[in-house]
Amino acid sequence: MQQMLLQNWGGTIRIFSAVPKSWKNIIFDGLLAAGGFEICASRKDGFTEFVRIKSNAGEPCILETDLNFNRVAGVKRSALKRLSNGRIEIDLKKGEEVIIYANGVNI
């Protein structure tokens, strides 16, 4: 079940990448990914609402998600870099946490 919600291979954390389209509403909290990352994410009506990542080790994080975002909390927006392959690189220090919100989500 965890691998449907969160995958981590090739240096990239993938959120909801193996979830069936029929699973419209899902939330998970506290799943661990390689690199010392603790992940929480929410999916509503088939779209990712937000992803929260906490760094327990202090490494950069590469994230792959369907999340189209414009709002970030917890770190400066400059800590996020969109990569050419559609992924997001996030520079997180040990103990830092970032929440990335989908466009139009007001949580």
N, C-alpha and C positions, 0 to 999 in steps of 0.2 A: 504494500500500500504506500509506504513512504516513497518508493521510487517513482510512483505515479505523480506524487506531489512535488518532489524535490529530487533533482539529479545533479550530480557533480562529477564531471569527467572532462578531460582535455583542458583543465584549468578554468572551467566555466561552471558557474552555478546556474541551473536551469529550473525555473519556477513553472509548475503546472504543465510541463512539456509532454507528459504522457497521460493526461487526464482526458477521458472521453468527452466529446462535445455535449453529450447529454447531461453531464454533471455541471449544472449551471451555477450552483452556489456551494462554495467550499471555503473553509478557513482552517489554517493550521498555525500552531505556535510552538516554538521551542525545538524545531527540527535542526539538527546539526549538520554542517557541511564541512568538508575538508578545508583546512586553512584556519580553523578555529572560529567559524562563523555560525551564529545562531539566527535562524530565519523564522519569520512570521509572515504570512501572506493571506489575502482575502480575495475571493473571486465571487462576483455577483452578476447574475444574468449573463453568464458566460464570458465576462471580462474581468481582468485583474483590477481590483480597486486600489490596493496598496501592497507594498513589500517593505518589511522592516528587517534590517540586517544589523546585528551587533557583532563587533569584532572582539573576540576574546584573545587574539594573538597579535593583532596589529599588522596586518598585511593588506595589500591592495586586493580588491575583489572584482572579478569579472562576472557580470550578470546578464543572463539571457531571459527575456520575458516579453509578453505581448503588451506590456504596460506602456502606454503613450502618456508621458508625464510632462508636467510643467511646474509642479510644486514639490519641494524637498524640505524636510525638517531634520534637525539634529546636527548637520554639518553645512558648511558653506557650499553653495551650488557649484563653486569652482572645484570642489572635490570630486565632482562627477564629470566624466568625459565620454561622449558618445563615440563609439568606435565605428569604423567603416563597415563592419559586418553586422551592424544593427545592435550590437551588444553595448553594455555600459560598463565602463571601468570606474570603480569607486575607490578613492584613496582614504582608507580608514585607519586610524591609530588604535592602539590597544584600548579597549573600553568604550570606544566611540560607537554610536548607533545612528543609523540614517533611516528615515522613512521616506519612501518615494510614493507619491500619490498620483493616481490617474487623472487626466484632464477631466474637470467637471465634478470630481468627487469632493464632497465637503464633510470630512470626518473630523 
